[in-house]
Amino acid sequence: MEKVLALLLVALAVAYAVPDPRGVIINLEAGEICLNSAQCKSECCHQESSLSLARCAAKASENSECSAWTLYGVYYKCPCERGLTCQVDKTLVGSIMNTNFGICFDAARSEE
């Protein structure tokens, strides 16, 4: 237990020693490698295929393909930009397999 605590403290010390900590673990820019969407400024960690590295990417714009929420925090299609809705048939299997894809649309515009 003491060894694990010591390793954790060393890792934190290294992270704080970096002159500009932005982009080391969080607030990653588009194109930077990520493990989870929470690390990206855009809140989308995008992966082309199951064999490729995930990278931060911009959210999907109107009339673009999108994904509904995923369990893993890594998307094959990014979620929609703020104010847009991903029109998709959500399923439990789709959430697990990361295959709930749809199209972004502006719900406010369609109500008019």
NORVENWO-V695537 format. One record per residue. RES is the residue in one small letter. PSI is psi in whole degrees, -180 to 180 (NA if undefined). OMEGA is omega in radians with two decimals (* if undefined). BURIAL is I if it has 24 or more other C-alpha atoms within 12 Angstrom, else O. Layout:
[[RES & PSI & OMEGA & BURIAL] [RES & PSI & OMEGA & BURIAL]]
This chain:
[[m & -40 & -3.14 & O] [e & -36 & 3.13 & O] [k & -40 & 3.12 & O] [v & -43 & 3.11 & O] [l & -41 & 3.11 & O] [a & -42 & 3.11 & O] [l & -39 & 3.10 & O] [l & -44 & 3.12 & O] [l & -39 & 3.10 & O] [v & -43 & 3.13 & O] [a & -41 & 3.09 & O] [l & -39 & 3.12 & O] [a & -41 & 3.12 & O] [v & -43 & 3.14 & O] [a & -39 & 3.13 & O] [y & -19 & -3.12 & O] [a & -18 & -3.14 & O] [v & 132 & -3.09 & O] [p & -44 & 3.12 & O] [d & 94 & -3.04 & O] [p & -12 & 3.11 & O] [r & 129 & 3.08 & O] [g & -1 & 3.10 & O] [v & -48 & -3.12 & O] [i & -38 & -3.11 & I] [i & 173 & -3.12 & I] [n & 41 & -3.13 & I] [l & 143 & 3.12 & I] [e & 167 & 3.08 & I] [a & 135 & 3.13 & I] [g & -15 & 3.14 & O] [e & 146 & -3.11 & I] [i & 137 & -3.10 & I] [c & 165 & 3.07 & I] [l & -20 & -3.07 & I] [n & 150 & -3.11 & I] [s & -25 & 3.13 & I] [a & -20 & 3.14 & O] [q & -22 & -3.00 & I] [c & 143 & 3.04 & I] [k & -39 & -3.11 & I] [s & -9 & -3.10 & I] [e & 31 & 3.06 & I] [c & 110 & 3.03 & I] [c & 109 & -2.96 & I] [h & 138 & 3.14 & I] [q & 126 & -3.13 & I] [e & -45 & 3.13 & O] [s & 174 & -3.12 & O] [s & -14 & -3.14 & O] [l & -8 & -3.10 & O] [s & 161 & 3.06 & O] [l & 142 & 3.10 & O] [a & 139 & 3.14 & I] [r & 151 & 3.09 & I] [c & 141 & -3.13 & I] [a & 161 & 3.10 & I] [a & 152 & 3.09 & I] [k & 160 & -3.09 & I] [a & 139 & 3.13 & I] [s & 178 & -3.11 & I] [e & 139 & -3.12 & I] [n & 17 & 3.07 & O] [s & 160 & 3.07 & I] [e & 146 & -3.09 & I] [c & 167 & 3.06 & I] [s & 148 & 2.96 & I] [a & 177 & -3.14 & I] [w & 143 & 3.11 & I] [t & 152 & 3.13 & I] [l & -29 & -2.96 & O] [y & -19 & -3.12 & O] [g & 7 & 3.06 & I] [v & 131 & -3.02 & I] [y & 147 & 2.94 & I] [y & -28 & 3.01 & I] [k & 131 & -3.09 & I] [c & 153 & 3.03 & I] [p & 169 & -3.08 & I] [c & 156 & 3.03 & I] [e & 163 & 3.12 & I] [r & 136 & 3.13 & O] [g & -12 & 3.11 & O] [l & 157 & -3.14 & I] [t & 139 & 3.08 & I] [c & 109 & -3.14 & I] [q & 105 & -3.04 & I] [v & 150 & 3.01 & O] [d & 104 & -3.09 & O] [k & 134 & 3.08 & O] [t & 156 & 3.10 & O] [l & -44 & 3.13 & O] [v & -40 & 3.10 & O] [g & -36 & 3.09 & O] [s & -39 & 3.14 & O] [i & -43 & -3.08 & O] [m & -4 & -3.14 & O] [n & 46 & -3.12 & I] [t & 18 & 3.08 & I] [n & 85 & -3.13 & I] [f & 148 & 3.12 & I] [g & -157 & -3.14 & I] [i & 136 & 3.10 & I] [c & 135 & 3.05 & I] [f & 159 & -3.14 & I] [d & 106 & -3.11 & O] [a & -35 & -3.12 & O] [a & -38 & -3.13 & O] [r & -36 & -3.11 & O] [s & -20 & 3.12 & O] [e & -19 & -3.08 & O] [e & NA & * & O]]
